Amino acid sequence: MSKFVTVEEAMSYIKDGDAVINGGFGSLGSPEELYTGLADRYAKEGHPKDLTFVCSITPGDKTDSLEPYKGFNLGPNKLRAEGLIKTLFVGNLTDAHALAYMVNDNKIACYMPPMGVMCNLYRCAAGHRPGLITKVGLHTFADPRNEGCAFNQKARDMGKVVELMDIEGEEYLFYKTPPANVCFLRATYADEDGNLSMEHEAIVGTELEAAVAAHNNGGIVIAQVEAVVPRNSLKVRNIRIHNKLVDYIVVAQDPMNSRQCYATTKYRPELSGEQKLAGNATKKLPLNIRKVIARRAAMEIKPGVIVNLGSGMPSGIGSVCAEEGISDAITCSVESGPMGGQVQEGLSFPGVANAECMFAQTDVIDMYDGGMLDQCFLGGAEFDQNGNVNVSFFGGRCIGAGGYINISQNSKEVYLMGSFTVGKNDIRPNGTGLDIVKDGPGKFVKQVQQITFSGEYARQAKQKVMYITERAVFQLVEDGIELIEIADGIDLQKDVLDLMDFTPKISPNLKKMDPRLFAEEPMGLKADIAGK
């Protein structure tokens, strides 16, 4: 039966060289006191050291600092002391910048497979399978013909974690199962027998898969909970992990370490699915280039589709849909599991308010890989002449793909969104087009620093792909990308072509972007969508 212990005792069972597999996703589900306890023990004893840290999406608060390694106080950012972690095996480091800096400085080895691959590798570890065979990642940085998931020299020196395979004349990738013999997870409650419930958590994450992986490999499972409740008081359907899979339980001493989400200290039952709130909580966007891009993307929505909206700029589509009265035209799905409802922005992502259904994270990834998504709307930091997009490594920082590759390679239609230039721009919608007061360098380069979205793969899969910016819209064609729209007030040569490192194809039917994109009043998309 599970044993209730202090965090100090729980950490004492972790040995040098252990592989710690984790639950949590961004600002949700972080076992905060376990990370604090592990960092404290290492600071006092210099042990455990040389750990492997395994996670599908690292928890954290997206805190960035002008001083590397300083100002990071949440999630695995606490584990930044040199020597504590030897190897990272994670799907994304957006929320753990301190570890990302260590990877950049080659202080710890780092492999970053796609998030969905990581979720399924948890299951591989639980089932003692050597790895995962999938097409996800072909022709991206995950492909061994490129980086093979290795994000620095230390990782390259340690060896390959992914191989290219041929099965009946088709290419596949084989990702090797990472080690796992310690599990860190967070639950809402434990009953007196040690059964764990997740009823206040905003997503059904990878906690079960992580626990079984550690347990089945002869390791230990350590859970952080908010409180202990009486035996038999938990509803059976709310019990996510049975006590036989849990070794040690730590009751959080600081209520801040049990908060549902880093974005708020207040429990929000609309995120956990326990209540539905009346109305739409989505805020109206101010008229700026972000809204222009979100509006142009929303014009592509078809009624009755299942879509994925990425974080950042694509999440503005939800606000546009609410303003235009077309939220019911789409069903949003998030790679963390929730389906339907209102996708949250910023630190509240990947939570969903008023979700219609909450799948487990690993289950929804399988649905994506099988082609469930009709459309996806994702961001882009760099675009190149072959139609490739980079969101995983830029500005000297490693980030990883998260769910980007699983989503983009398996959606029927892909819409990639981003501002045309970077820097402190001053670009103003003027009612029918754009006024460019101050511009910056362009994002369209000859070759992206890293391939997160592969134009070559998309062509082979015959996906519809569009690249949407505030001043120009492109589409993927057989031999590159083609310019199909520009905004009114834009000089094609000066404001578009001169800012690109290559010359795109230009459609003979090049047209102006819809003037409604640049006006204060709603566009009237409801009628447009209904007519499709």
C-alpha positions as CSV (number, residue, x, y, z in Angstrom):
1,M,0.0,0.0,0.0
2,S,1.1,3.6,-0.7
3,K,3.1,5.3,2.0
4,F,2.5,8.9,3.1
5,V,5.8,10.6,3.6
6,T,7.5,13.9,3.8
7,V,9.0,15.3,0.6
8,E,12.5,14.9,2.2
9,E,11.9,11.2,2.7
10,A,10.5,10.7,-0.8
11,M,13.5,12.3,-2.3
12,S,15.8,10.1,-0.3
13,Y,14.8,7.1,-2.4
14,I,16.1,8.6,-5.7
15,K,19.5,7.3,-6.7
16,D,22.3,8.7,-8.9
17,G,21.6,8.0,-12.5
18,D,17.9,7.4,-12.2
19,A,15.5,8.3,-15.0
20,V,12.6,10.4,-13.7
21,I,9.5,10.3,-15.9
22,N,7.1,13.2,-15.3
23,G,3.5,14.3,-15.6
24,G,2.4,17.9,-16.1
25,F,1.9,20.1,-19.2
26,G,3.0,23.8,-19.2
27,S,1.3,25.6,-16.3
28,L,-0.9,22.6,-15.5
29,G,-0.3,19.6,-13.3
30,S,3.2,20.5,-12.1
31,P,4.4,18.4,-9.1
32,E,5.9,21.6,-7.7
33,E,6.9,20.4,-4.2
34,L,8.7,17.3,-5.6
35,Y,10.8,19.6,-7.8
36,T,11.6,21.8,-4.9
37,G,12.5,18.8,-2.7
38,L,14.7,17.3,-5.4
39,A,16.6,20.6,-5.9
40,D,17.0,21.0,-2.1
41,R,18.4,17.6,-1.6
42,Y,20.9,18.0,-4.4
43,A,21.9,21.4,-3.0
44,K,22.6,19.9,0.4
45,E,24.1,16.5,-0.6
46,G,25.2,16.7,-4.2
47,H,23.0,13.7,-4.8
48,P,21.2,12.4,-6.7
49,K,23.2,13.4,-9.7
50,D,23.3,12.6,-13.4
51,L,19.6,12.1,-13.7
52,T,17.7,11.6,-16.9
53,F,14.6,13.8,-17.0
54,V,11.7,12.5,-19.2
55,C,8.6,14.6,-20.0
56,S,6.2,15.0,-22.9
57,I,5.8,18.7,-22.3
58,T,7.8,20.3,-19.5
59,P,5.9,22.1,-16.8
60,G,6.9,25.7,-16.2
61,D,5.6,29.3,-16.3
62,K,7.3,30.6,-19.5
63,T,9.4,33.0,-17.4
64,D,12.2,34.4,-19.4
65,S,15.1,36.4,-18.1
66,L,17.7,38.7,-19.5
67,E,20.1,36.8,-17.3
68,P,20.3,33.1,-18.2
69,Y,19.7,30.8,-15.2
70,K,18.1,33.6,-13.1
71,G,14.5,34.3,-12.5
72,F,13.2,30.8,-13.0
73,N,11.3,29.6,-10.0
74,L,8.6,27.1,-11.2
75,G,8.5,23.6,-12.5
76,P,11.7,21.8,-13.6
77,N,13.4,25.2,-13.9
78,K,14.3,24.5,-10.3
79,L,16.5,21.6,-11.4
80,R,19.0,23.8,-13.2
81,A,22.0,23.1,-10.8
82,E,24.8,21.7,-12.8
83,G,25.3,17.9,-12.4
84,L,21.7,17.2,-11.2
85,I,20.4,16.4,-14.7
86,K,22.6,14.7,-17.2
87,T,20.1,14.1,-20.0
88,L,16.8,15.5,-21.1
89,F,14.3,13.5,-23.1
90,V,11.4,15.9,-23.6
91,G,8.9,17.1,-26.2
92,N,9.2,20.8,-25.5
93,L,11.1,23.3,-23.4
94,T,9.0,26.4,-23.9
95,D,8.0,26.5,-20.2
96,A,11.5,25.6,-18.8
97,H,13.8,28.2,-20.1
98,A,16.5,27.6,-17.5
99,L,17.0,24.0,-18.8
100,A,16.8,25.4,-22.4
101,Y,19.8,27.6,-21.6
102,M,21.7,24.6,-20.2
103,V,21.0,22.8,-23.5
104,N,22.2,25.7,-25.5
105,D,25.4,25.8,-23.5
106,N,25.9,22.1,-24.0
107,K,25.8,21.4,-20.2
108,I,23.2,18.7,-20.5
109,A,22.4,16.4,-23.4
110,C,18.9,17.0,-24.9
111,Y,16.7,14.9,-27.2
112,M,13.4,16.4,-28.2
113,P,11.0,14.1,-30.1
114,P,7.6,15.3,-31.0
115,M,5.2,15.5,-28.0
116,G,2.9,12.8,-29.3
117,V,5.8,10.5,-29.8
118,M,6.8,11.1,-26.2
119,C,3.3,10.2,-25.0
120,N,3.4,6.9,-26.9
121,L,6.9,6.2,-25.7
122,Y,5.5,6.3,-22.1
123,R,3.3,3.4,-23.2
124,C,6.2,1.7,-24.8
125,A,8.2,1.9,-21.5
126,A,5.2,0.6,-19.6
127,G,4.8,-2.3,-22.0
128,H,8.5,-3.1,-22.3
129,R,8.5,-2.4,-26.0
130,P,11.8,-1.3,-27.6
131,G,10.2,1.8,-29.2
132,L,7.6,3.4,-31.5
133,I,7.2,3.0,-35.2
134,T,5.5,6.0,-36.8
135,K,5.6,8.4,-39.8
136,V,5.4,11.4,-37.4
137,G,8.6,13.5,-37.8
138,L,9.7,12.4,-41.3
139,H,11.6,15.1,-43.0
140,T,11.6,17.3,-39.9
141,F,14.4,17.8,-37.3
142,A,13.3,14.5,-35.8
143,D,14.4,12.6,-38.9
144,P,17.9,11.1,-38.5
145,R,18.7,12.5,-42.0
146,N,18.5,15.9,-40.2
147,E,19.2,16.2,-36.5
148,G,17.5,13.0,-35.3
149,C,16.0,14.8,-32.3
150,A,19.5,15.7,-30.9
151,F,19.5,19.4,-29.9
152,N,23.1,19.7,-28.9
153,Q,26.6,18.2,-29.2
154,K,26.3,16.2,-26.0
155,A,23.2,14.5,-27.3
156,R,24.9,13.7,-30.6
157,D,27.9,12.3,-28.8
158,M,25.6,10.0,-26.7
159,G,24.2,8.3,-29.7
160,K,21.0,8.0,-31.8
161,V,17.5,7.8,-30.4
162,V,15.7,7.5,-33.7
163,E,16.3,5.4,-36.9
164,L,14.8,5.5,-40.4
165,M,13.1,2.3,-41.4
166,D,11.6,0.9,-44.6
167,I,8.4,-1.2,-44.2
168,E,7.0,-2.5,-47.5
169,G,8.4,0.3,-49.4
170,E,7.3,3.1,-47.1
171,E,9.4,5.2,-44.8
172,Y,8.9,5.2,-41.1
173,L,10.8,6.4,-38.0
174,F,11.6,4.2,-35.1
175,Y,12.0,6.1,-31.8
176,K,13.8,4.2,-29.0
177,T,12.1,4.0,-25.7
178,P,13.7,6.2,-23.0
179,P,14.5,4.8,-19.6
180,A,12.1,5.3,-16.7
181,N,12.5,4.1,-13.1
182,V,11.2,7.0,-11.0
183,C,7.8,8.8,-11.6
184,F,6.9,12.3,-10.5
185,L,3.2,13.2,-10.8
186,R,0.6,15.4,-9.3
187,A,-3.0,14.4,-8.4
188,T,-5.8,16.3,-6.7
189,Y,-6.6,13.9,-3.9
190,A,-5.3,10.6,-2.4
191,D,-7.6,8.6,-0.3
192,E,-6.4,6.8,2.8
193,D,-5.5,3.7,0.7
194,G,-3.4,5.8,-1.7
195,N,-5.8,5.8,-4.7
196,L,-5.3,9.0,-6.7
197,S,-8.0,11.3,-8.3
198,M,-7.5,14.1,-10.8
199,E,-10.9,15.7,-10.4
200,H,-9.6,19.3,-10.1
201,E,-7.0,19.0,-12.8
202,A,-7.6,20.9,-16.0
203,I,-6.4,18.0,-18.3
204,V,-6.1,14.3,-18.2
205,G,-2.4,14.2,-18.8
206,T,0.2,11.4,-19.0
207,E,0.3,10.7,-15.3
208,L,-1.1,7.1,-15.6
209,E,1.2,6.2,-18.4
210,A,4.2,7.6,-16.4
211,A,3.3,5.8,-13.3
212,V,2.9,2.4,-15.0
213,A,6.2,3.0,-16.9
214,A,8.1,3.4,-13.7
215,H,6.2,0.7,-11.8
216,N,6.6,-1.9,-14.5
217,N,10.3,-1.2,-14.8
218,G,10.9,-1.9,-11.1
219,G,11.0,1.7,-10.1
220,I,9.1,4.0,-7.7
221,V,6.1,6.3,-8.2
222,I,6.0,9.5,-6.1
223,A,2.8,11.5,-6.1
224,Q,2.1,15.0,-4.8
225,V,-1.5,15.6,-3.7
226,E,-3.5,18.5,-2.4
227,A,-5.1,16.6,0.5
228,V,-5.9,13.2,1.8
229,V,-9.6,12.2,2.0
230,P,-11.3,9.3,3.8
231,R,-11.2,5.7,2.5
232,N,-14.0,5.0,-0.1
233,S,-14.9,8.7,-0.4
234,L,-13.6,9.0,-3.9
235,K,-15.9,8.2,-6.8
236,V,-14.5,5.2,-8.6
237,R,-14.7,7.0,-12.0
238,N,-12.6,9.8,-10.5
239,I,-9.7,7.5,-9.5
240,R,-7.1,7.7,-12.2
241,I,-4.3,5.7,-10.6
242,H,-4.8,2.7,-8.3
243,N,-2.8,2.6,-5.0
244,K,-0.9,-0.5,-6.2
245,L,0.9,1.7,-8.7
246,V,1.9,4.3,-6.1
247,D,4.8,4.0,-3.7
248,Y,5.0,7.4,-1.9
249,I,2.6,10.2,-1.5
250,V,3.6,13.7,-0.4
251,V,0.8,16.1,0.7
252,A,1.7,19.6,-0.5
253,Q,2.5,22.0,2.4
254,D,2.1,25.2,0.3
255,P,-1.3,25.8,-1.3
256,M,0.4,27.6,-4.1
257,N,2.0,24.3,-5.1
258,S,-1.4,22.8,-5.6
259,R,-3.0,25.5,-7.7
260,Q,-4.8,24.3,-10.7
261,C,-2.8,26.6,-13.1
262,Y,0.1,29.0,-12.7
263,A,-2.1,31.7,-14.2
264,T,-4.4,32.0,-11.2
265,T,-4.6,31.1,-7.5
266,K,-8.4,30.5,-7.8
267,Y,-9.8,27.1,-8.7
268,R,-11.7,27.3,-11.9
269,P,-14.3,24.4,-12.2
270,E,-15.0,25.3,-15.8
271,L,-11.4,24.1,-16.7
272,S,-11.8,20.7,-15.0
273,G,-15.2,20.0,-16.4
274,E,-17.0,20.0,-13.1
275,Q,-19.1,23.0,-14.0
276,K,-20.0,24.9,-17.1
277,L,-20.2,28.7,-17.0
278,A,-22.8,30.7,-18.9
279,G,-21.6,32.9,-21.7
280,N,-18.4,33.1,-23.6
281,A,-15.3,34.0,-21.6
282,T,-13.3,34.9,-24.7
283,K,-12.1,38.6,-24.9
284,K,-12.5,40.7,-28.0
285,L,-9.2,41.4,-29.6
286,P,-8.1,45.0,-30.3
287,L,-7.6,45.8,-34.0
288,N,-4.0,45.1,-34.7
289,I,-2.0,42.8,-37.0
290,R,-2.6,39.8,-34.8
291,K,-6.4,40.3,-35.3
292,V,-5.9,40.8,-39.0
293,I,-4.0,37.5,-39.2
294,A,-6.6,35.7,-37.0
295,R,-9.4,37.0,-39.1
296,R,-7.8,35.9,-42.4
297,A,-7.3,32.4,-41.0
298,A,-10.9,32.3,-39.7
299,M,-12.1,33.0,-43.3
300,E,-10.8,29.5,-44.1
301,I,-13.0,27.7,-41.5
302,K,-15.6,25.3,-42.8
303,P,-18.7,24.5,-40.9
304,G,-18.8,21.3,-38.9
305,V,-15.0,20.8,-38.8
306,I,-12.7,19.6,-36.0
307,V,-9.8,22.0,-35.6
308,N,-6.7,22.5,-33.6
309,L,-5.7,26.0,-32.6
310,G,-2.1,26.4,-31.6
311,S,-0.9,28.6,-28.8
312,G,0.1,32.2,-29.4
313,M,-1.2,33.9,-32.5
314,P,-3.5,31.1,-33.7
315,S,-5.4,31.2,-30.3
316,G,-6.8,34.6,-31.4
317,I,-9.0,32.7,-33.9
318,G,-11.2,31.8,-30.9
319,S,-11.8,35.4,-30.1
320,V,-12.6,36.2,-33.7
321,C,-15.0,33.3,-33.9
322,A,-16.8,34.5,-30.8
323,E,-17.0,38.1,-32.1
324,E,-18.3,36.9,-35.4
325,G,-20.9,34.5,-33.8
326,I,-19.4,31.5,-35.6
327,S,-18.0,29.6,-32.5
328,D,-20.5,26.9,-33.1
329,A,-19.2,26.3,-36.6
330,I,-16.1,24.5,-35.3
331,T,-15.2,22.1,-32.6
332,C,-11.8,22.8,-31.1
333,S,-9.5,20.0,-30.0
334,V,-6.4,20.6,-28.0
335,E,-3.4,18.2,-27.9
336,S,-3.7,18.1,-24.1
337,G,-7.1,16.3,-24.5
338,P,-10.1,18.6,-24.1
339,M,-12.5,18.9,-27.0
340,G,-15.0,21.6,-27.6
341,G,-15.3,24.7,-25.4
342,Q,-13.1,27.8,-25.3
343,V,-9.3,27.3,-25.6
344,Q,-7.5,29.4,-23.1
345,E,-4.6,31.7,-23.9
346,G,-1.2,32.5,-22.3
347,L,-0.4,30.7,-19.1
348,S,-3.9,29.1,-19.0
349,F,-3.1,27.2,-22.2
350,P,-3.6,24.2,-22.7
351,G,-6.7,24.5,-20.5
352,V,-10.1,24.7,-22.0
353,A,-13.2,26.4,-20.4
354,N,-16.5,24.6,-20.8
355,A,-15.1,21.6,-22.7
356,E,-17.6,19.2,-24.1
357,C,-15.3,16.2,-23.6
358,M,-12.0,15.5,-22.0
359,F,-9.9,12.8,-23.6
360,A,-6.6,11.6,-22.1
361,Q,-3.6,13.4,-23.7
362,T,-2.1,10.2,-25.1
363,D,-5.5,9.0,-26.5
364,V,-6.1,12.3,-28.4
365,I,-2.6,12.1,-29.9
366,D,-3.5,8.7,-31.4
367,M,-6.7,10.3,-32.8
368,Y,-4.6,13.0,-34.4
369,D,-2.1,10.6,-35.9
370,G,-5.1,8.7,-37.4
371,G,-6.4,11.8,-39.2
372,M,-9.2,13.1,-36.9
373,L,-8.3,16.8,-37.5
374,D,-9.9,18.5,-40.5
375,Q,-8.0,21.8,-40.1
376,C,-5.2,23.1,-37.9
377,F,-4.0,26.7,-37.4
378,L,-0.4,26.9,-36.1
379,G,2.2,29.6,-35.7
380,G,5.5,30.1,-37.5
381,A,8.7,31.8,-36.6
382,E,10.5,31.3,-39.9
383,F,9.3,30.2,-43.4
384,D,11.5,29.2,-46.3
385,Q,11.4,28.8,-50.0
386,N,10.6,25.1,-49.8
387,G,7.6,25.7,-47.6
388,N,9.3,24.6,-44.4
389,V,8.4,26.2,-41.1
390,N,10.5,26.6,-38.0
391,V,9.1,27.0,-34.5
392,S,11.4,24.7,-32.6
393,F,14.8,26.5,-32.7
394,F,15.4,30.2,-33.3
395,G,16.9,33.2,-31.7
396,G,19.7,30.9,-30.2
397,R,17.2,29.0,-28.1
398,C,16.0,25.5,-28.3
399,I,12.3,25.1,-27.8
400,G,11.2,21.8,-29.4
401,A,8.0,21.0,-31.3
402,G,5.5,20.1,-28.7
403,G,2.5,18.7,-30.5
404,Y,3.2,20.7,-33.6
405,I,4.5,17.9,-35.7
406,N,1.7,15.4,-34.8
407,I,-0.9,18.1,-35.5
408,S,0.6,19.5,-38.7
409,Q,1.5,16.2,-40.4
410,N,-1.8,14.6,-39.8
411,S,-4.4,17.4,-40.5
412,K,-6.1,17.5,-43.8
413,E,-5.6,21.3,-44.1
414,V,-2.8,23.3,-42.5
415,Y,-2.8,27.0,-42.0
416,L,0.5,28.5,-40.7
417,M,0.3,32.0,-39.2
418,G,2.7,34.7,-38.3
419,S,3.7,38.3,-38.8
420,F,5.6,39.0,-42.0
421,T,8.5,40.7,-40.2
422,V,10.0,40.6,-36.7
423,G,11.1,43.3,-34.2
424,K,9.4,46.3,-32.8
425,N,7.2,47.1,-35.8
426,D,4.5,49.8,-36.2
427,I,2.0,48.4,-38.7
428,R,-1.5,49.8,-38.5
429,P,-4.8,48.6,-40.0
430,N,-6.4,51.6,-41.6
431,G,-9.9,50.4,-42.4
432,T,-9.2,48.8,-45.8
433,G,-5.5,47.9,-45.7
434,L,-2.3,48.6,-43.8
435,D,-0.1,51.5,-43.1
436,I,3.5,50.5,-42.4
437,V,5.1,53.2,-40.2
438,K,8.1,51.1,-39.0
439,D,9.1,47.7,-40.3
440,G,11.6,45.0,-39.3
441,P,13.5,42.2,-41.0
442,G,11.5,39.5,-42.8
443,K,10.7,36.0,-41.6
444,F,10.9,34.4,-45.0
445,V,14.4,33.0,-45.5
446,K,16.1,30.7,-47.9
447,Q,16.4,27.9,-45.4
448,V,14.9,27.7,-41.9
449,Q,17.3,27.1,-39.0
450,Q,15.4,23.9,-38.2
451,I,12.5,22.1,-39.9
452,T,9.5,21.7,-37.7
453,F,7.0,21.6,-40.5
454,S,8.2,19.9,-43.7
455,G,6.9,21.3,-47.0
456,E,8.2,18.1,-48.7
457,Y,6.2,15.9,-46.4
458,A,3.1,18.0,-46.9
459,R,3.4,17.7,-50.7
460,Q,3.8,14.0,-50.5
461,A,0.7,13.8,-48.2
462,K,-1.2,16.2,-50.6
463,Q,-2.2,18.5,-47.8
464,K,-3.6,21.9,-48.4
465,V,-1.2,24.4,-46.9
466,M,-1.4,28.2,-46.6
467,Y,0.9,30.7,-45.0
468,I,-1.0,33.7,-43.6
469,T,0.5,37.0,-42.6
470,E,-0.9,40.5,-42.1
471,R,0.2,41.7,-45.5
472,A,0.6,38.7,-47.7
473,V,-0.9,35.2,-48.1
474,F,0.9,32.3,-49.7
475,Q,0.1,28.7,-50.6
476,L,2.2,25.6,-50.9
477,V,2.8,24.5,-54.5
478,E,4.8,21.8,-56.1
479,D,8.0,23.7,-56.4
480,G,7.9,26.1,-53.5
481,I,5.3,28.7,-52.2
482,E,3.1,31.0,-54.2
483,L,2.0,34.5,-53.3
484,I,-1.8,34.7,-53.8
485,E,-2.9,37.8,-51.8
486,I,-1.5,41.1,-50.6
487,A,-3.0,43.8,-48.5
488,D,-4.2,47.2,-49.9
489,G,-1.6,49.9,-49.3
490,I,1.3,47.5,-49.6
491,D,3.9,47.9,-52.2
492,L,4.6,44.4,-53.6
493,Q,8.3,45.0,-54.3
494,K,9.3,47.2,-51.3
495,D,7.0,45.7,-48.5
496,V,7.0,42.1,-49.6
497,L,9.6,40.9,-52.1
498,D,12.5,43.0,-50.9
499,L,12.0,41.6,-47.4
500,M,12.2,38.0,-48.5
501,D,15.5,36.1,-49.0
502,F,14.1,34.4,-52.0
503,T,11.6,35.2,-54.7
504,P,8.3,33.2,-54.4
505,K,6.1,32.3,-57.3
506,I,3.5,34.9,-57.8
507,S,0.0,33.9,-58.8
508,P,-1.2,35.3,-62.1
509,N,-4.5,35.8,-60.2
510,L,-2.8,37.8,-57.3
511,K,-5.6,39.6,-55.5
512,K,-6.1,42.1,-52.6
513,M,-6.8,40.8,-49.2
514,D,-10.4,41.3,-48.1
515,P,-10.8,44.9,-46.9
516,R,-13.0,43.8,-44.0
517,L,-9.9,42.3,-42.3
518,F,-8.7,45.8,-41.5
519,A,-11.8,47.5,-40.2
520,E,-13.0,47.9,-36.6
521,E,-16.5,46.4,-37.1
522,P,-17.1,42.6,-37.3
523,M,-16.5,41.1,-40.8
524,G,-19.9,39.3,-41.0
525,L,-18.2,35.9,-41.3
526,K,-21.4,34.0,-40.2
527,A,-22.9,34.4,-43.6
528,D,-19.6,33.5,-45.3
529,I,-19.3,30.3,-43.3
530,A,-22.9,29.3,-43.8
531,G,-22.5,29.6,-47.6
532,K,-19.7,27.1,-47.7
